[in-house]
Amino acid sequence: MEMLGWGAGITYGDPDHLIIFISGFVEQDKPIFHFYDFAHSLPQTKLLLRDHTNHLYSNGILGVTDNEEENLQFLQFFITKIGARRVSFLTGSVGAYAAVMWGHKLGVNDIHILGPVTDMATIVESRRGWQPVFAETALYMRGQLAAGYAHANLRGFMRDNSTKVDSVEIYYGLDDPIDMQQAAVIEDLPQVRSTIYYRGDHYRVPAFVQRRDPVLHDRFMAPVARPADLRRTGHTADLDLGYAVVRLA
């Protein structure tokens, strides 16, 4: 992997499809790129990102950008440089904020979110929000809420920009009431489809998806399914995969 700075690395593959892997919460004693092994199992061109402050990339991508405006400029430049016909995002947890905001503003094709975090007000007051390991991100979110950040809840932004992306796929498990609550904020929007695991939580579902579940891999290899089109044409029945159900809420 060619490093572009501490916060970004690129592996070149099929230039027609660029997948951008957006790390969620990065533990400072183990600053790994999330999805690293899974990314390298795919033939597409891959850009991996990680956040050095865990402030939802608001302080930029270390070694590449310094703020949110520059984040968008960098991604737009990179997408144009690669010349990809399809651009996909994959993220998890608090990485949902960057993926949703960037993805809809840039008009990417598909966004995949494992264990989405969609509402700052409820997540910071949840059991997970009070865990010491997530203190810096929770403190940042509380500051955003106090400042009246317009997109603290992602529903309004996604509703108002529903035609800007083809698909937002969210993945979560029925063993995790926090993830279920966060998913419910957005899963009935036109561009959203849910893959709901009968067992699994915020930590196990990402492991399932990357290690043994063919759904995400297959979705990257196949054309994008547009949830809005599926709804419009009446293809809304649940699809039972055996270990999960694919649902249009």
C-alpha positions as CSV (number, residue, x, y, z in Angstrom):
1,M,0.0,0.0,0.0
2,E,1.3,3.4,-1.0
3,M,1.0,5.9,1.9
4,L,-0.2,9.4,1.0
5,G,0.2,10.6,4.6
6,W,-0.5,9.1,8.1
7,G,-4.2,9.2,7.4
8,A,-4.4,7.8,3.9
9,G,-3.1,4.9,1.8
10,I,-3.8,3.7,-1.7
11,T,-3.6,0.3,-3.4
12,Y,-4.1,0.4,-7.2
13,G,-6.3,-2.1,-8.9
14,D,-9.2,-1.9,-11.4
15,P,-9.4,1.9,-12.1
16,D,-13.1,1.7,-13.2
17,H,-14.2,1.1,-9.6
18,L,-12.8,3.0,-6.6
19,I,-13.6,1.8,-3.1
20,I,-12.9,4.3,-0.3
21,F,-12.6,2.6,3.1
22,I,-13.4,5.2,5.9
23,S,-12.2,4.0,9.3
24,G,-14.5,4.7,12.2
25,F,-13.2,5.1,15.7
26,V,-9.4,4.6,15.7
27,E,-7.7,3.4,18.9
28,Q,-4.7,5.6,19.4
29,D,-2.5,2.7,20.7
30,K,-3.5,0.6,17.7
31,P,-4.0,3.1,14.8
32,I,-4.9,0.6,12.2
33,F,-6.8,1.1,8.9
34,H,-10.2,-0.5,9.4
35,F,-11.1,-3.1,6.7
36,Y,-7.4,-3.4,5.7
37,D,-7.5,-7.2,5.2
38,F,-10.9,-7.2,3.5
39,A,-9.9,-4.4,1.2
40,H,-6.9,-6.3,-0.1
41,S,-9.1,-9.3,-1.0
42,L,-10.8,-7.1,-3.6
43,P,-9.5,-6.3,-7.2
44,Q,-10.7,-2.7,-7.3
45,T,-8.6,0.4,-6.6
46,K,-8.7,1.0,-2.8
47,L,-8.2,4.2,-0.8
48,L,-8.0,3.7,2.9
49,L,-8.6,6.5,5.4
50,R,-8.2,6.9,9.2
51,D,-8.9,9.8,11.6
52,H,-6.1,10.9,13.9
53,T,-8.3,12.9,16.3
54,N,-11.5,10.8,16.3
55,H,-13.5,14.0,15.6
56,L,-15.3,12.6,12.6
57,Y,-12.5,13.8,10.3
58,S,-13.3,17.5,11.1
59,N,-9.6,18.1,11.6
60,G,-8.7,16.6,8.3
61,I,-6.8,13.5,7.1
62,L,-3.4,13.7,8.7
63,G,-0.6,14.3,6.2
64,V,-3.2,15.1,3.4
65,T,-5.8,17.7,4.5
66,D,-6.4,20.0,7.5
67,N,-10.2,20.5,7.6
68,E,-13.5,19.4,6.2
69,E,-13.4,21.6,3.1
70,E,-10.0,20.2,2.2
71,N,-11.3,16.6,2.8
72,L,-13.9,17.1,0.0
73,Q,-11.4,18.8,-2.3
74,F,-9.0,15.9,-1.9
75,L,-11.6,13.3,-2.5
76,Q,-13.0,15.0,-5.5
77,F,-9.5,15.4,-6.9
78,F,-8.6,11.8,-6.2
79,I,-11.9,10.5,-7.8
80,T,-11.3,12.6,-10.9
81,K,-7.6,11.5,-11.1
82,I,-8.5,7.8,-10.9
83,G,-11.3,8.3,-13.4
84,A,-13.5,5.7,-11.8
85,R,-16.9,5.0,-13.3
86,R,-18.1,3.7,-9.9
87,V,-17.2,5.1,-6.5
88,S,-18.1,3.1,-3.3
89,F,-17.7,4.0,0.4
90,L,-17.4,1.4,3.2
91,T,-17.4,2.5,6.8
92,G,-18.6,1.5,10.2
93,S,-19.9,3.1,13.4
94,V,-19.0,6.8,13.7
95,G,-17.5,6.7,10.3
96,A,-21.1,7.0,9.1
97,Y,-21.0,10.8,9.5
98,A,-18.1,11.3,7.1
99,A,-19.3,8.7,4.7
100,V,-22.9,10.1,4.5
101,M,-21.8,13.7,4.3
102,W,-19.0,13.2,1.8
103,G,-20.9,10.6,-0.2
104,H,-24.0,12.7,-0.8
105,K,-22.0,15.9,-1.5
106,L,-19.7,14.1,-4.0
107,G,-22.5,12.0,-5.5
108,V,-20.8,8.6,-5.1
109,N,-22.6,5.5,-6.3
110,D,-23.0,3.4,-3.1
111,I,-22.3,3.7,0.6
112,H,-22.0,0.7,2.9
113,I,-22.2,1.3,6.7
114,L,-21.7,-1.4,9.3
115,G,-23.4,-0.5,12.6
116,P,-24.3,3.0,11.6
117,V,-24.2,5.9,14.0
118,T,-26.7,8.4,12.8
119,D,-27.9,10.5,15.8
120,M,-25.4,12.3,18.1
121,A,-27.9,13.1,20.8
122,T,-28.9,9.5,21.5
123,I,-25.6,7.8,20.9
124,V,-23.7,10.0,23.4
125,E,-26.3,9.1,26.1
126,S,-26.2,5.4,25.3
127,R,-24.2,2.8,27.2
128,R,-21.6,2.9,24.4
129,G,-21.4,6.7,24.4
130,W,-20.3,6.6,28.1
131,Q,-17.5,4.0,27.6
132,P,-14.2,5.6,28.5
133,V,-12.5,4.4,25.3
134,F,-14.9,6.5,23.3
135,A,-14.6,9.6,25.5
136,E,-12.9,11.9,23.0
137,T,-15.5,11.2,20.3
138,A,-18.4,11.6,22.7
139,L,-16.9,14.9,24.0
140,Y,-16.6,16.2,20.4
141,M,-20.2,15.2,19.7
142,R,-21.5,16.9,22.8
143,G,-19.7,20.0,21.7
144,Q,-21.4,19.8,18.3
145,L,-24.7,19.4,19.9
146,A,-24.1,22.4,22.2
147,A,-23.2,24.5,19.1
148,G,-26.4,23.5,17.3
149,Y,-24.7,21.4,14.6
150,A,-27.3,21.1,11.8
151,H,-26.5,17.5,10.9
152,A,-26.2,16.0,14.4
153,N,-29.0,13.8,13.2
154,L,-28.3,12.6,9.7
155,R,-31.9,12.0,8.7
156,G,-32.7,15.5,7.5
157,F,-29.6,15.8,5.3
158,M,-30.1,12.3,3.8
159,R,-33.8,13.0,3.1
160,D,-33.0,16.3,1.4
161,N,-30.3,14.7,-0.7
162,S,-31.8,11.3,-1.3
163,T,-31.2,11.5,-5.1
164,K,-27.5,12.3,-4.8
165,V,-26.4,8.7,-4.3
166,D,-27.7,5.4,-5.8
167,S,-27.7,3.4,-2.6
168,V,-26.9,3.5,1.1
169,E,-26.7,-0.1,2.5
170,I,-26.7,-0.5,6.2
171,Y,-25.8,-3.6,8.2
172,Y,-26.6,-4.4,11.8
173,G,-27.5,-7.2,14.2
174,L,-30.6,-7.9,16.3
175,D,-28.4,-8.5,19.3
176,D,-27.6,-4.8,19.5
177,P,-30.5,-2.4,20.5
178,I,-28.3,0.6,20.2
179,D,-27.5,-0.2,16.5
180,M,-31.2,-0.9,15.9
181,Q,-32.1,2.5,17.3
182,Q,-29.5,4.3,15.2
183,A,-30.5,2.4,12.0
184,A,-34.1,3.2,12.6
185,V,-33.3,6.9,12.1
186,I,-32.6,6.5,8.4
187,E,-33.6,3.0,7.2
188,D,-37.0,4.1,5.7
189,L,-35.4,6.7,3.5
190,P,-35.6,6.1,-0.3
191,Q,-31.9,5.4,-0.9
192,V,-31.5,3.1,2.1
193,R,-31.6,-0.7,2.3
194,S,-30.9,-2.8,5.5
195,T,-29.2,-6.1,5.9
196,I,-30.2,-7.2,9.4
197,Y,-28.4,-10.1,11.0
198,Y,-30.4,-12.5,13.2
199,R,-27.4,-12.7,15.6
200,G,-24.7,-10.2,16.0
201,D,-23.9,-6.8,17.5
202,H,-21.8,-3.7,16.8
203,Y,-18.5,-5.7,16.9
204,R,-19.5,-9.1,15.5
205,V,-21.4,-7.9,12.4
206,P,-18.3,-6.2,10.9
207,A,-16.4,-9.5,11.6
208,F,-19.1,-11.5,9.9
209,V,-19.2,-9.2,6.9
210,Q,-15.5,-9.2,6.3
211,R,-14.6,-12.8,7.2
212,R,-17.3,-15.1,6.0
213,D,-20.3,-13.3,4.7
214,P,-20.4,-13.1,0.9
215,V,-23.0,-10.4,0.7
216,L,-20.8,-7.3,0.9
217,H,-18.1,-8.8,-1.4
218,D,-20.8,-9.8,-3.9
219,R,-22.3,-6.3,-3.8
220,F,-19.0,-4.7,-4.7
221,M,-18.6,-7.1,-7.6
222,A,-22.2,-6.6,-9.0
223,P,-24.0,-3.5,-10.3
224,V,-25.4,-1.2,-7.7
225,A,-29.0,-2.0,-6.6
226,R,-31.0,1.2,-6.2
227,P,-33.4,1.0,-3.3
228,A,-35.5,3.8,-4.7
229,D,-36.0,1.8,-7.9
230,L,-36.9,-1.3,-5.9
231,R,-39.5,0.6,-3.9
232,R,-40.9,2.2,-7.0
233,T,-41.3,-1.1,-8.9
234,G,-42.8,-2.9,-5.9
235,H,-39.8,-5.2,-5.2
236,T,-40.1,-4.6,-1.4
237,A,-40.4,-8.2,-0.1
238,D,-37.9,-9.3,2.5
239,L,-35.1,-11.5,1.2
240,D,-34.1,-14.1,3.7
241,L,-30.4,-15.1,3.5
242,G,-30.6,-17.6,6.3
243,Y,-28.3,-15.7,8.6
244,A,-29.8,-12.3,7.8
245,V,-32.7,-10.6,6.1
246,V,-32.4,-7.9,3.5
247,R,-35.2,-5.4,4.0
248,L,-36.6,-2.2,2.6
249,A,-38.2,-0.6,5.6
